């Protein structure tokens, strides 16, 4: 009887230990997931993006879309998120390139909008060839090439009817002399492109090298038609 009782006690305590281990393992996993979510949400504050002019709600939209693209596609350069906030004046440093893995702002600089989108402010957008307007939404960066503006980076639009003609239109990241403080001093605004998110010439190569090969590039403006039509941001 004593041996039988002893064996029962051993089995009981073994079961208790197993359940304890499983519960703690699950709790650790759950807490790590919660911690990861909290840490990600705090990136905005950690990087002090408010002081750089980026609104929290725009950052959150960018992150939401970035996550969906990571789930839907093979973002080979998934840790980098680029945000062009076209709601800001073109005289503002409205391009934010963020290393989400290492919690670091890699670049905060100027970016041009299309000549037919507006002058100092972009207000009109299109997905049509020869419109010379910017197209909003989420893009995937592609490969580089040497074009008329030097080192350039192809963009693939991921939003049907919104920016999916980007490749056909030749929408790329490239450097331009009209994206500079000297141009702003002369004209009161940044120069404008044919729809490309043009960047300062001296920063083009390092920017292209950092974001090329499958990272998320987001061009945003609080346009009601875009917000209604974006499948990526639906439900956000």
Order of alpha helices (4+ residues) and beta strands (2+ residues): alpha-alpha-alpha-beta-beta-beta-beta-beta-alpha-beta-alpha-beta-alpha-beta-alpha
